Amino acid sequence: MAPRTGEHATAGIESLDPVDWSGLRALGHRMVDDMFDHLEHLRDGPVWQPMPDSLRQELQSPLPRKPTPADVVYDDFRRLVQPYATGNLHPRFMGWVHGGGNPVGMLAELLAGGLNANLGGRDHAPIEVERQVIRWAAEMLGFPADASGVLVTGTSVANLIGVLVARSASLGPSVRQIGVDGARLVAYTSAVAHGCLPRAMEMAGLGRAALRMIECDRNGRMRLDMLAQRVAQDRASGLRPFLVVGTAGTVDIGAVDDLAAIADLAVSERLWFHVDGAFGAIAALAPGLRPLLTGIERADSVAFDFHKWAQVPYDAGCIVVRDATQHLETFGAEATYLKREDRGLAGGGVWPCDLGPDLSRGFRALKVWMTLSVYGADRIGAIAQQTCDLAAALAQRVDREPALQRLAPVALNIVCFRFVASDGDLDRLNADLVADLQESGIAAPSTTMVNGVLGIRAAIVNHRTNHADLAIMVDAVLEAGRIRAAKQKKPPVIHRGQVYREASRLGDAGTRGPFPAPGAGTLAAVPP
């Protein structure tokens, strides 16, 4: 039912609340039930499907001037939006490092929307929830309890904050007034670091040319000898090294830099040590993976996402800074309309707007707080370990298949491989195979370049993914690869049932058609 407007009007004042809440309440219950049904039966549908042009056109309509009943708009959502989403809820979405979300986090979003809290500042409970989340993040990383931090949209913004705090620490707070002209600052990171780091240097006014991209070893880790050599060269040239960024989980193959060695070099060279741990930082919650992060506890700042391996719904990025004073000096400012008081709603000490660029901020901390509270950090760590175990199993399967070639070592949860044929353009072939799988709805890997060749990239991040999902994806690559290699003309039409007759050999007792039954052969599903 549509909420009616105008009936609360008093002296020309309207409210957007309905006069009778019963209709909207019923619609709300229906929405929650429908979404639970959607989550429960993900395996019954395609991973992704392209949106028809006719439906895209419907979303190009003019600004609505008149009301539309809420149930009609919801029906439009069900018809136009829900079937054509990214697909990262599905257990066979493996293309990019996207978390799978979780049902408790979904409900937390509903609660946060109901409160409509602005977490830019002031003294209220939602900000205390965010402060609790930051303390938990600091504990996870091995940072001191009084470390500073703030939640942001994602690691791209968190890395920008890290660069800005490092810039301020090097040049002093006066850089905010006088700028960086003539400072000649230079920074260092891996040659395979995420593209947001050069952009952060741009936005910090330093320029991407001031970021030295250091060569990696055969395992995808930044070479420390080359790093030390470049720092020495830059100092000899009169430049001012100020920042080194280590990576915990590279975007292409999931490699983790030698963070302890980088920490040693940062101390000896007086550099700010920042870690881009977009997804890899969550490995700190898994006892079997934690040693890979040795040295992260010595960083000056760490950026990571809760919406990746921690399975929190988008978006939920985080930056944690060891020195709270340095963090505050980089962003803290007091305008007259934001004057702090000793009492009342304008109290509360340091506000989140003093720790980042945003004044208007949603209550994204609630879904993080509820996810960690309901499932527990140990369970989240176990999911991270599980995805790495699945990736190792996938790598073994790839190595056993004569038609497949693994392109890189598996450090964490990412497997890069390609289909090989006797002739033809293998880069084009593998790109087409990935598009074939995506458009079929069977699986959604992605592509990446490894050592100059294009490969299929399978990132196992979703807590719902199991061994059967991996087998289905590999079988699809092999089948589609054979078809394409034989014809090299027209894209094959892949039918889910046709391609996966081999799936029966997996021995999963419960299946519905070509798709494994929910929960078949898996420990991955997070309980509600």
N, C-alpha and C positions, 0 to 999 in steps of 0.2 A: 504494500500500500504506500501511496505517496504521502510524505509529511505535508500537511496543508499549512500554507502560510497565510498571514493576514488575519486569522481569527483571534490571535493574541493582541491585535492592534489596539493600542490605547493612545489616543491623541496622535495618530499617524505613525506610531512605533510598531514595527513588526518583529517577530521572532522566527527563527528557522526551526524551532522545536515544533513537533506536531501537537495539536490540541488533544488528540487521542493517541496515546503511545502504543496501543495494542497492535495495530497494523504493522508499525515499524518494528516492534518487538518480535512479531512473528516472522517478518522478513529476515531479521537478524539471526534468529535461530535457524532458519532455513539456510542462510549463507554459511554458518558454521558447520551444519550437518553436511552440506554439499562439499565443503572443502575437506572435511574429514573423509568423505567418500572418495574424493579425488586422490588424497594421499594414500588411502588404504589400497586403492586399485591401480596404482601407477603402472604396474607391470602389464596391465591389460591393454595399455595404449602405446602409441608410438613415442619414442624419445622426443622427437621434434617433427614438425611438419610446416612447410612454407605456407604463409598466409595468402589466400587467393586475392588476386587484384581487385575483384569485385568487393571484397570485404575491406581491403585497404581504402577503397574509395569512400566507403561509408564512414570511415574515420577522418574524412576530409571535409566534413560538413561545416557550415558556418557556426559561429558562436550562438548557442541556444539562448533565446531571449525569454522564452516562456517555460514554465515548469513542465517536467515530464514525471509521471509516477515513478517512485523509486523501484518498484518491482519490474517495471518496463526497462529501466536503465540496468538493473541487475541481469535481466534476461539478455540484454545486449552484451554485457560483460561475458556471460557464459557462452555466447555465440561468437563474439568478435575477438575476445582477448584470451580467455583461458585456454582454448585449444591450441593457440599459436604462441605460447610463452617460450622462454629460452630452452626449457627442457631439463634444467640442472637438478630438478627434483628426482628425475628418473635414474634408476641404478645403472643404466648404460650410457649415461652422459659422462664422457671421459675426455672431452676435448680441451677444456681449459680448467684451471684450478679454481673451480667453484664448489663451495660446500653444498650439501643437500638440504640445508634448513632442518627444522624439526618442529613437530606439532606444538610443543610447549612454547617455543619461540614465536610461532604464529599467533597463539593466543595472547602472548605478551604484547604483540603489536596492537592487538585489539584494545587491551587495557591501556596501553600508552596513548593510543588515539583518544580514548575516553577521557583521560586526564588532560590532554592537550597542553602539557607542561612545556614551557620554554626554559631550556637548561643553559641559557647564556649566563645567568647569574641569579642573585637574590638568595634568600634563605628558605629552602623548602626541601622536603624529603627526596624528591627525584634526584637532586644534586648529591645528596648523601649516598644514594644508590650508586651513582657514577663514581663517587670517591671510593666506595667499597670495591667496585670493579677494578679501579686503577690499583688499589692495594693488592688485590688478588693477582693482577697482571705482574706487579713488581715481585710478589712472592714467587710466582711461576718462573720468572727470569732470574731469580737470585739477587734482585736489587734490594737496596735498603728500604725499610718500611716507610721512610719519609720521602721516597722518590715522588716526583711529580708526573702528571700525565693527563691525557684528555682523549675522549673518543671522537673520531672523525668519520668521514664517509668511507675511507679506505686507506691502504698503505701509500697510495700516490700522494695524498695530502699529508699523511703522517711523515713520509720521507721529506716532503717540502719543509715541514716544521723542523725536522731534524737538521736540515741544511741551514735553516734560518737561525736556530739556536747555536749551531756550531759557528756560524758567521759572527753572531753577537759575542760569543765567548772569545773569539779570536780578536775582534776589533773593538770590543767594548760596547756598552749600550748606546754610546753616542752615534754608532752607525745608523741608528734609526733616524737620527736628525740630519747627519751630514752625508749619508750614503757611502758607497764603496768605491767611489772614483779614486783611481790610483792605488788601491790597496794591493792589487796583483795577487789575489788569493787563488790558490789552485787546490783541487781535491782529487781523490783517487778512488777507483772502484774497479770491479771485474769487467772484462770486455764483454761478458754475457749478462751484465746486470740489467735490471728492468729499465725500460725506456723512460719511466717516470723520473729517474735520477738526472739525466741530462735536462729534462724539462724543469726540474726543481732548480737546477743551476741557472737556467734562463730566468725563471720567475724571481729568483733571489737577486737578480741583477748582476750575476757573476759571468754569465755566458756559458754555453755548453762547451766551448773550446777550453775552458778552465777545468774541465773534468777529464782527467787522464784515465783512459780505459786500458787497464793492465791485462796483458796476455794471460791466458789460462793454461793449465797443464792438461794432460790427456784425460783427467777425470773431471774437467770443467771447473777446477778451483783456481782462484787467482794465484799467480806465481809470486811468492814473497820476494824472491831474488830480484825479479823485474820491478816490483813495487819499490823496494829499497833503492834500487838503481835510479828509478825515475825521480824519487824524492830528492836524492842527492843532486841529480842534474838540475832540477828546478831551483833548489837552494843556490847552487853555483851560478845560476842565471839571474839571480836577484829576485826570484819569485818567492811567494810566501805560502808554503804548504800549510793547510789548516784542518783538513778533514780526510779521513779514510772511511769508506763504506764497505763493510763485509756483507756477504749475502748468505743467508740461511735458507737454501732451497731456490736454486736458480730457475728462471722461468722456463727454460727449454728442457733441461734434464734433471732438475731437482738437486743439483750439487750443493754442498755446504762448504764454504771457505774454511780455512784453518783459522778459526776465530781467536784461539789462544795466541797463535803466532802474530796475528794482526794486532792484538791487544799489546803484545810486547813491543812491537814496532811503534805503535801509536804513543806509548809511554816514552820511548827513547827519542822519538822525533817530535814530541809535544803536539800531537795531532788529536783532534776530536775523533773518537771512535764511535761510529754509528753502524747499526746492523739493520739491514733490510731483511726482516724475517717474515715477509708477507704471509706465507703459510707455514714455513719451517719452524718458526718460534714455538708453535704449539707442540712440537716434538719434545719440549721440556716436560710435558705431562706424561710422557711414556718412558718408563725406566730403561727399556731397551734402546731407545733412540736418544735419550738425553746426552750420552757421551759425545754424540756428534756435534753438540752445541757447546762443548767445553770452551770457555772463554767469553760466551755471551754475557755472563754475569759481570764481566769487567767492562762492558761497553758503557759509553757515556749516554747513549740513547738507543732505543730499539723501536722499530715500527713493525706492526704486524696486523693481521686481520682476524677477528673472531668469526667472520662470515665464511672462512675457508675451512680449515681442518676442524675448527671448534663447532662447526655446523649451525651457527647462529644465522637466522635469516638476514639477508642484505638489508641495509648496510651497517657494518660495525667494525670500522678500523680503529687502531689504537696507537698512540705514541707514549712511551714511558721515558722519562728523563731522570738520570741519576741525581743531578744537582737542581733542586727545585728553584733555587735563587736564579740560576742561569736561565731556566725556563721562563720564570716570571719576568725577568729583565728583558727578554726578547719580545714579549707581547703585552705586558701589563700597561694599562693606560686608564685614566679616570676622566671621563667626560662629566660635565655638570649634571646631565640627566642620568648618569650612572653612579652618582655619589654614594659611597658606602657609609652606613650608619652603624652605631654600636648596638642598636636594637631595632626590632621591627623587621619587616620583609626585606628591607634594603641591607640587612646585615649578612653574615655568613662568611666573612673573610675573603680569601682569594676566590674569585669567580672563574668558571671555565672560560669566559671570554678573555681572561687575562693569560690564557695558556695556548691560544690558537687564534685563527683569523675570524672565527664565527661568533656573532652575537646572538643571532636567532638559531637555536639548536633544538632538535627534537629529543625525545626521551629514548634514544636508542640503547641506553644503558639497561633498561628494564629487560629486554629480551636476552641480553648477555647474562644479567644477574639471575634471571629465572632459569635459563638453560644450564648454567653452572650449578645452580642450587638443586634443580630437580634431578639431573643426571649425574652430577658429581665430576670433579676434575679427573678422577681416576678412570671413569668410563670414557670421557672424551679422549684421554691419552690412549686407552685401549683401542678406540676406533682408529686413531692415527697409526698405531702399531699394526692394526689389522689391514689397513690399506697398503702399508708397506709390504706386509706378507703376501697380499694379493698381487702386488706389482712383481714381487720376486717370482711367484708362480707363473705370472704371465710371461716374464722374461724367459723362464725355463721352457714354456710352450713355444715361444718364438724361436728359441735356439734349436728346438727339435724339428721344426718345420723347414724342409729344404727350400721352400718357396719364399721364406721370410728371412730377413737379415736384421739383426739388432744393431743399432747405430751408436749406442752409448751405454756406459755402465749405469746400473740402477742404484742411485744413492739413497733414494727415499721411496717415493710412490709414483714415479713417472717412468714410463717405458717408451722409448723411441725406436721404431723399426720401420721396415718398408717391405713391400712385395717386390720380388725380383723376377725379371723375365729375361729371356735370352737376347732380345733386341728391343729397340724402341726407346723412347724418352721416358726413363724411369721416374723422373721428377713429375712429369705430366701425368703419367699413369697413376702414381700414388696420390696426387692431388685429386684426380678424378675418383679414385676409390673412396677417399674420405667423403667427397660430395655425394657419391652413390649411397654410402651408408647413412649419411645424415638425411638425405631426401627420402630414403626408404623408411625411416622411422625406427630402424632396428637398433642402431647404435650411433653415438655422436662422438667419435674421436676428432682430433684436429690435425693440422700439419705444423711442422716447424723445420728449420734448417739446422742440420747437425754436420759439422765438418764439410760444409759446402754442398751437401745433398739434401733434398727434401724428403722428409720422413713422416710417418704416421705417429702422432703423439697421443698416448693414452695416459691420462692423469687420473689415478684412482683416488678420489677424494670423498665421494659420497658414502655415508655410513650404510646405505642400502645395498651397495654393490657386493656381489658374491662370486664364487668360482664359476657358476653357470653363466653369469653375465659376461665374464671374460671369454668363456668358450664360444658363446654366441657371436661375440664381436670378432674373434679370430676366424671362426668358421666363415663369417660373412666376408671378411677380407679375402680369404682364400678363394671362396666361390666367385666373388665379383672379380677378383684378380684374374682368375682363369678365363672368365668370360671376356674380359677386356683384352687380355693378352692374346687371346685367340682371334678376336674380331678387329680390335683397334679401330673401330669405326664409330659405332653408335652406342651410347650409354645403355647398359643393360637395364631391363625393368626387373627390379628385385622384389619378389613376393616373399613376405615373411615366412609363410609355410613352406614354400619351395626351397628356400635357402637352408632352412634349419632342420631338415629331416635328420641330419647327423646328430642333433642335440639329444636325441633319445639315448645315445650311448653314454651320456653323462650319468645315467642311473638315477636321476631325480624322479622320485615316485609321483610327486604331484606337479602336474603341468596343466595349463589351460591353453590348448592349441599350441602355437609356436613359442609362447612366452612362458617362462618358469612361473610356478605359483608363488605368490608372495611368501617370502621367508624360506623358500626351498633351499636346503643345504647351506644356510647362512647363520652366522652369529651376529650379523651386522646391524639388524634393525634395532633402532633405539626405541625402547618402550615409551608409550605416552605417559 
